[in-house]
Amino acid sequence: QVQLVESGGGLVQAGGSLRLSCAASGVTFSSYAMGWFRQAPGKEREFVAAISWTGGNTRYADSVKGRFTISRDNAQNTEYLQMNSLKPEDTAVYYCAAAPVVALSLSQYNCWGQGTQVTVSS
């Protein structure tokens, strides 16, 4: 079982940037597809981005496409989410997750981090 720990969240003004990190341990990081999800108060957890084992295949939610970039460094066992041009509607708890293959649905992911808060002010 892979253990995931997110970091890098915080408070930022609209239009600003944040870089989230997800450190993995416990198993070979490169054997898992990885993803990012987010959950705002009173809303369901939603897909943000995903990346394949080697990083060659990426997917993004329409709401973040062109603004967010997912990447991974298998040598460092770390997944990243670079978030640019942030909007107040991006405010949520962001979760790192692992899956057997690159996927967009919650049910495909079997390991989750504790989450990191991202707050975007207007």
Salt bridges, closest charged atoms under 4 A:
GLU46 OE2 - ARG38 NE 2.71
ASP90 OD1 - ARG38 NH1 2.88
ASP90 OD2 - ARG67 NH1 2.75
